[in-house]
């Protein structure tokens, strides 16, 4: 349920409604617009059955929300949210580029990539220290040693660090080294990890699950937000369908759909979305044209030697070309890279 206040309701009137709701042990989320304030009510609404909220000073009306996701939905928060990470804003006029290798393999590989990306104007370095692989015999990541290399790259280049948590234990380690934690597709419904990410208050990139509906994806964000962490960036990374030519099916329609349903920023990962490096640039252009607030792509100095996801990784020359192309698309839409 949301309570819509009258235009220009006073601070005292808003505070009066908030005080009443909290006295009933209900959660409160306040969204202030230019003319109206909307108060989201979280908890058992049956306690309001005998409470004539409409008669309170400043209250215009009450609106019941059908969607199961409350905090992530636009009914609670009509204005689009921007996420601040260091000096970088996600969800504003700039299209943010996040890039780096699938996995941190060694110091030389990561630092050379970080230096190159910095020269290209990238602001976020992504790299996996913990790797949830389909096979237990595949490279599982360097774990904390990988995190230390990422921190070294940030110290040298100033790039902000994104890396994936695969468990609550790895999240504790990541919080010491990284700027943004990623919850991968395989963990989108790992509810204990989502709740811990919410309690951590770190900015979170939440990837869409392999076969998740948009509603399930937004409900996963709700788990994080319900713990008090609203710094969430949604990431479309392709879903599993009957098609086998590409690694996944990149659902570009989800970008404008989610922007209509939710106030959270949305980025796209065309590397996992396609699994083929030649398709990464075209799908990056398409994602930005569809309204994505950023793209996350895999870049490796020598993809043929990559320990993880080499076929979908761009080399340095391919990434330079991608940057030129996406800059043109962003400019047409009145945005910048």
N, C-alpha and C positions, 0 to 999 in steps of 0.2 A: 504494500500500500504506500502511496505517496500523498502528502498533504500539500496542496498548492496554496500558497499564501497570496493575499491580494496584492495588486501592484503597489510597490513602495510601502509594504508593511514595515512597521518600525522594528528596531532591534529588540525592544522590550516585548513586543507581541510575539516575535519569533522565539525569544528566550522563554516566554511563558508556555508555548506549545512544547518546546524541547524539555522543559522541566517536568511537565505533566507526563510526557512519554517515558522519561527516565524513571519517574516515580512508579511506573507500572512495569519496570524492569524490561523495557523495550529498547532495542538499539536505535540509534538516531544517526542519519547521514544527511547533512545539510549541503545543498547545492545552490549557490547564489548566482542568479542571472543579473542582467543589467536592469531589469524591471521587477522581476519576481524571484522569490525564494521558494525552492521546493524541498520539502522535508521527507526523506525516506524513512519508513518505519520497518524495523527488522525485529522479528520475533513472533510470538503467538498473538495474532490480531484479535482473538476472541475477547481479550481483556478490554478492547475498545467498544464492544457491543453496547455497553451502557453509558458510554462517554460521548456526549454531544459535541464532538470537536468542531463541527460546522458553526457552532454558536460562539466559539472563542474569538476574541478580538483579532483581526488580521487574517483569519482563515477564509479562503475563497471556497475550496471544495476538497473532497477526498477522492482519490482515484485508485481503484483496485488494479493490481498488476497481475496479468495472466501468466507471463513468462516466469519460469522457475529461477532464472538469474535476475537478481534485483540490483546488486551493487554494480554489476558490469553493464546493465542495460541503460538505454537512454532515458527511460521514464524516470529513473532516479537522478540521472545526471545528463540533462539535455545537451550541454555544451561538450564539444570534443576535448578530451584530456591530452595534455602534453606531459611528457616524462622528462625530467631534468636529470642528466647523468654528467657530473662535472660541469663543464661549460657547454655541453652538447644537449640540444633539445630534440626530442623525438615526438613527432606528431604535429609539428608546426609547418612553416612554409618550406623548410629544407628537406630534401630527400636524403636520408642518412645512408651511407655506404658502410657495411660491416663486412670484413673480408679477412681471410687467413686460411691456414691449412686445416684439414679435418682433424688431424692429430698433431700434437707437439712431439716431434721425433727426436730432436737434439737441439742444442743451442745454436749451431750454425744455421740449420734450416729455418728456425723460427726468426732469428734476428735478421737474417738476410731478407726474409719475407716482410718483416715489420718495417725495415728501412725502406724497402721498395714501396710499400703501401703508403707510408707517410709521405713520400715524394708525390704520390698520385692524389693526395688530398683526402685519403681515407681517415676517419676519426676513431673507428672501433676495430680492434684486432680480435678475431675469434680464433680459438684454438682449443682442441680437446685434450685435457689431461687425464680424464676418466672416460673411457670409451665403452659404451654398452653395445657389444657386437653380437650379431646373430649366432656366430660360432664361438665356443669357448676357446678355440685354438687360434683365433685371430688376435691381432695386436690389441691389448687392452688399455694402453696408455701408460704414461710415466708417473701418473698420480701426483703426489706432492712435488716431486722433482720437476714435473712439467709445469706446475703452478709457479714454481720459483723462476723458471725460464720465462714464463709469461710476465711475471713481475719485473724481471730484468729488462724485457723488451719495453714495458711501459716506462721504466726509469730512463731508458735511452731515448725513446722516440716521443713519449707523451701520449701515445695511443691508449685509449680506454680498453679495458680487457673484458672479453666475454668468454665464459667457459661453462661447460655443462656439468650439472650435478646428477649423479645416478643413484644417490642414496642420501639419507640424512647425515651420515658420517662424512661423505664427500662434501656436502653442503657446508658443514662446519669448517672444513679446510679451505674451501673456495672463498668463504667470507673473509678470510685473512689476506687474500691475494688479489681477488678480482673486483671489478666494478659492477658487473652485471652477471647474474646467474641464469643459465639456460636450463629449462626443463624440456627434455627431448620428447619426441613423439611416443616413444615406448613407455615413457613415464607420465604421460598426460593425465592418466587416471591413477597414479600412485598417490593416493590421498594423504598419506602420512607425510610424504615429501612435499606435496603442495602446501599443507598446513605449516610445515617447518619453514618453507620458503616465505610464507606469509608472516610468520613470527620473526624472520630474519630482517625484514624491512629492506632487503636488497632489491634493486630493480630486477625484474624477472622477464625474460623472454620465454613465453609459453607457446611451444610448437603444437600444432594440431596433430592429434593422434592418427595412426595409420588408417583407421577406418572410422574415425569420429565424425559425427554430425556436427553442424555448427552449434546446435544447442548444447551438445555434450562438451564441446570446446569451451563455450562461454561458462558453462557450469563449473568446469575445471578452474577457470579464472576466478569464479565466485568463491571457491575454497580458499584461494590465496587472499582475496579481498576480505573475506569474513574474519581473517586473523588480523586485519588492520593495515595490510599492505596494498595500496592502490597503484603502486608503480609497476604496471604490467604492460608489456608489449606483446601483442598476439603475432604469431608467425605462421603463415600458410606455407606448408612445405610439401604439398602433394598428398594425395590419398591413394589407397590401394583399390584398384578396380580390375575389370577383366582384361584391360590392355596390358600387354607384355613387352611392347617395343620400348617403352620408357620405364624407368625404375618405378615411378609412381605417376599418377595423373595429376598434373598441376591444376588445381581448381581456382582459376582466376576469378570466377564469379563470387567466390567467398569474400574477396576483398571489399567490393562495394556492398555486399550483403551484410557483412559484419559491421561496416561503418554505419550502416543504417540502423542496425540493432543495438550496437554498443558504442560507447564514447571512447573506448580504448584505442590507441594507435595500432596500426597493422603493418607488418612488414612481410616480405616474401623471400623464400629460399628456393630459387630455381635450380640450385645444384642438386639438392635432394629431390626436388620436384620432378626432375627429368632424368637424372643419373647419367647424362651425356654432356660433355663440356661444350659441344657445338650448339646445343640448345639453350645454354645458360644465358647468353647475351640476348637472343630473341625474346625469351621469357622474362628477362629483366626489363626489357623495354615495355613489354606488354603489362607487366605488373605495375610499373610506374604509371602507365597510361590508365590503368584501372583504379588508380588512387592510392597505391601503397605508399606508406610513409618512409620506406627504406627497403633495401635489399641486403641479403646476406649471401655471399658467394664464397666458394672454396677456391683458394689460390695456393699454388705450390711451386717452388723453384723448378722442380723436375717431376711432373705428375707421374711419369712412367716408373719412378722409383718410390712413389708415395707408399707408406705402410697402410694407408686407409683411404678409400674413395678416390684413387687416382683417376679413373675414367671420367669423373665428373668435375675434376679440378682444372681451373684455368692456369696456364703458365703466365709469365709476366707480360709477354707480348699480347696475348689474348685479353688480359685484364685491362691493359692500356686502351685497346680498341673498345672494350665494353664501356669504360668510363667516358669516352668520347660520345658513344651512342646514347647512353642514358642521360647525359647532360643535355643533349638536344631535345629529348622527349620531355624532360623536366621543364626546360625553358618554354616549350610550347604551352605547357599547362600553368605557366606563371610561377613555377617553383625553381629551386636551384639545388645543385649538388654540393 
